[in-house]
Amino acid sequence: NLGHGASVVKGLRYAKGDHILYIDADRQISLKHFYIPKYYSFVSGCRIHRQDKIFRKMISFCLKMTNLFRHGYYIKDANCPFKIYRRKELQVILKEVPKTYIIPIACIEVLARKHGYKTKTILTPHKKYDAIRKGMLQSINRKSIVFFYNAFIEICRI
């Protein structure tokens, strides 16, 4: 098991086709917003009516502010699990994603802008997750704080 971030990057590296759709399997984002962008290399969702716990929303807010103040980019929802990438440009970006693989999707967002690729954000309604979430990012605990700190370091270093 490579871990979530490394598995995502490996999957993106080996994906075929002109465009790549990245979406979480939890079905909180509908595919009715999916379309192939003509003029954009990177299309990102921005969750509206987000149905997550406050701690997860706080993490997203901190990521948004870090991207703005560290890199100068206002990215509405950098870690939203709905992305459409033009494969050719993505392959260039993946070479620069930090090998720590903590938040690679958010790193791709910043790197796409640093490279000057055309990006677009679309609003994506966020459905409630009906199952019970498990894992460290559901509450404030030692593991989640370490993860949050390491993610902050990773996004600042790119």
Buried (B, 14 or more C-beta within 10 A) or exposed (E): EEEEBBEBBEEBEEBEEEBBBBBEEEEBBEEEBBEEBEEBBBBBBBBEEBEBEEBBEEBBEBBBEBBEEBBEBEBBBBBBBBBBBBBEBBBEBBEEBBEBBBBBBBBBBBBBBBBEBBBEBBEBBBBEBEEEEEEBBBEEEEEBEEBBEEBBEBBEEB
